[in-house]
Amino acid sequence: MSGVPSESTPGPVGHQGARVEITQRPALALNGWFGVIVVALCAFAIWYLLTNAAGWLWLPILVAALVLSALVVVPPGQTQVVQFFGRYVGTVSSPGFWWVLPLTIRRQVSVRVRNFETGRLKVNDADGNPVEIAAIVVWQVADTSRATYAVDDYRDFVTVQAESALRHVATTHPYDDPDGTGTSLRGSTDVVAGQLATEVAERVSVAGVEIVEVRISHLAYAPEIAQAMLRRQQANAVVAARSRIVEGAVGMVEMALDRLAEHDVVELDEERKASMVSNLLVVLCGDQPPSPVVNAGSLYT
């Protein structure tokens, strides 16, 4: 038999049965002071039964214990995910003092905006150069039920998926683009940050998490090639500067010749024009200031 699975056999990638399909909904909750009133009535009933030596003392004690166990305090920026005998019954998202269903398990989930910085990852860019890159991820829990039940630990899930997305995006762009026409990690930070935020958001949506922003916080060549890349960048900068200087010098020489001819200051033959152009280019393109030479003779001596 061949090792190829049949078409009817579901594959492990994107298998819908492995996902927890659940959506956040509000839990049934009453004002907590109603529970306090019930507990007070139970206390009065206990006192009355003890005073009159009557039976059924266990009943108000049981009711008071159940009510007390169902009172919860939800601070701002926090929620309570309520589970009743293994079944999700809702989320208390409004801050305040609440009385929920007794005999339930409640998990506190924060919906505040959080951020973290990934570790400095060493990856190869689109040109194959090893680079070090890190990013700051700003995120928030949008669906408390999926954050609680769809993944094992949503904090660790966001961290791992963010690093995975950062590695993938870093490998699709070069570190630098000398021509300035394409997208690069160093020169197109806004574009790369947008792509990174989109990819991270797609990866963590299964956990009910929304990405607010992703920004690159560290970007550099790996230490083993940093010096070589620095020399290459310096050479590119020198070539670009020289090209700009030569372009400006040619324009200045052309303007000087045109002004001399326009105002009939002096008439130069082709040989003298070539000599003047050569001298001007040497003066304008030289690294050191020229030393003036005074010609005491005629123009042709």
N, C-alpha and C positions, 0 to 999 in steps of 0.2 A: 504494500500500500504506500502511496505517496504521502508526504507530510503536509500536503496542501489541504486546508479545511474546506468543507463544503460550503456552498452559498447560504445554506440555512443556518449554519453555525455563526452566532454573533461574534464579532471581533472584540478585542479588549479596548480598542480605541473608540471613544465616544459612545460607549455602551450605555444606553439610557437606563437600564435596570440598576446600574451602579450609582445613580444619582438619587438624592433625597428631594423629591418634589414637594416643596412646602412653601407657603407664603405667609408672611406676617399678617396677623389680624388682631383686633383689640380683644382683650380678655374681659370677662364679666367681673366688674369690681364696683363695690359700693364705698361710700364715704366711710373712712375708718372710725369716725366718731359713732356711727351706728353700732359698730362692734363693741366700742367702749361702753355704750349704753346697755347692750346685751350682757356684757361681762358684769356690769354693775347690778343688773337685775338678777343674774345668777348668784352673785355674792349675797344679795338680800335674801334670795331663796334658801341659800345654804344656812345663813344665820337663822332664818325662820324655822327651818327643819331641825336645826340643832337645838333651838330654844324649846320647841314643842316635842322633841324626841320622836319626830315622825320618820317614816321610811323614805325611800327614793332619794336619799342624800347623794347617791352617785350620779344621778341624772344632771343636776345643775353643775356639778363638778366637771362632768364630761363635756357638757355644752360650753362651759367657760374655757376649758382647755382647748377645744376645737376652735373657738372663736379667737382666742389669743394666738394660736398658731397660724391663723390666717391673716393677721394684721401685718401689713408691710408699709415701709416708708420708702418712697422713691424720690431721691434728690434730683435736682436739675441736671440734665445731661446723662442720666442713667435710666435704664429700663429694667423690668422684671419679666423674664420669660417663664410662663406658668405651665407646668406639666402635671397632668392628673393621671396617675397609674399608667405611665408610659405614653400617654397621648398628649400632644400639644393642644392646649386649649386657648392660647392667646398670649398677648404681651401687654403689660401695663406700662404705657409710655408717658403718661401725664404725671408730672411731679406732684407729690402730695402724700397724704396719709390715706391708705386704702385697705378695704376688707375684701379679700378674694376668696375663692373657693377653698374650703378646708381640705386637709389631707393631700395637699399638692406640693410638688417640688418646684422651687423658684430659683432661677439663676439670674444673677445681675449681669447685664451687658451694657457697656458704655457706648453711647452714640456721639461722644465728643470727637472733635477733629484731632487726629493724632498724626505724628510724623516720625520718621526714622531715617537714618542714613545707612545705605547698604555698605558692605565692606568694599574695599578697593579690589576690584576684580581685574585679573590679568587676562586679556582676550586679544585676539588678532583682528585687526580692522579689515576692511575690504581689500586692501593692498597686501595683506599678510603681515603687516608690521605689528609686533606686540605692543599693546598700550595698556595703561592702568586707568580704570574708569570707576567712578562711584556716583551715586545719585541720591537725592533726598526725595522721599515719597511722602506726600500728604494724603491721608485717607480717612474714611469715616464709615462706620457701620450703617447701612441703609435698611437692611432687613435682618432683624434680630433673630428670627426663627431660622433662617438659612445659615446665619453665622454660628448658631448654636448646634444645629442638627445636621447641616449638609457637609461640614468638614469636622475633623477631629479637634483642631486648634486653629481658629481663624487668624490669630496673630502670627503664628509660625507659618501658616499658609500664605499670608500676604508677603511676608519677608522672603520666602523661598521663590514665589512666583515673580516678585519684583526683580530679584537678582537674575532669574532666568530670562525675563524680558529684556533686562539691561544687556545681558550677554548677546542676545539675538540681534538687538538693534545696533549694538556696537560693531558687529561683524558685517553689517550691510552698508556701512559708510566708511570712507577713508578718513584717516585722522586729519589730513589737510588737503586742500584743493588749490594747487599753485595758480591755476588758471582763473579761479574765482567764478566759474560757470556752473559747477555742480554743488551737491550737498556734501558737507563734511562735518565731522564731529566738532571741530574747533571753530569753523566759520559759520555754521548754521545751527547754533545752539537752540534757537526757538523752534525750528523745524524738527530737529531731533527730539527735543523735549515733548513736542506734540505727539510725535509717533510713539515715543516711549510711554506717555500717559495713556494713549489709546490701547496699546498692547497690554499694559499692566491691567487696565480696566477690564479688558476682555478675559484675561486669565483669572481674575479674582471675582468676577461677577457671580460665579457659582456659589461663593461664600457669602453673598449678600453685602458685599463691600463696594463702595464707590471711591474712585480716585479723584481727589481734588486737584492735585498738581504734582508733576514730577519734573525735577530740575537736576542737571548734571552739576555735582559739587566738586568733582576732581577729575582732571583729564591730563594725562602726560604719557610720553613714551616710556616704555619699560627701561629700567636702568641699563640693561646690556646694550641698547641701541640709542640711548639718549644723546651721547656725545656725537655719534655719527649723524644723527638726524639734526642736531644743532648745527653742525658744520654745513649740512646741506641747506638748511634754512638760511644760514648766513651767506652762503654762496648765491642762493636765489635772490636774497635781498641786495647783494652787491651787483648782480647782473641787472636787476630791475632798476636800481639807482643809476647805474651807468647808462642804461638805455634811455632813461629820462634825461640825464645830463646831455647825452649826445643829441637827442631830439631837440632840446632847448638850444644847444649851441648851434646846430645847423640853422635853426630859425633865426637866431641872432645874427649869424653871418649873412644870411640871405637878406635880412632887413638892412644891415649895414651897407651891403653892396647896392641895394636898391636906393637907399638914401643918398649915397655918394653920386650915383648916376643921375638921380632926380635933380639934385642941386648943383650939378656940374662942379663939384669940389675938386676932383682930380680925375684925369683920364688914365685908366690902367689897361694895359694889354692883357692878353690871356695868361701870359706867364706870370705877370705881377699879380693878377687876380688870384691865380693858384697859390702863389706864395703868401698872399694876404689871408686867404682862406686857411691855409696850413697853419700860419701863426696864430690866427684867432682860435682855431680849434684846439691848438696846444694850450693856449692861455685859458680857454673856457673849460676844457676837459681835464686839466691837470689837477693833481692832488695838492701840490704846493703852489704858493703864489709865485708868479714869474718875476724874474729880475729884469728890469728895464734896460734896454740897450739903445743908446742914442747914436743915430747914423749921422755923422758930421759931413759925409760926402754927398754926392748926388744920389738920385734914386737908383741909378744903374751901376753904382760902384760899391 
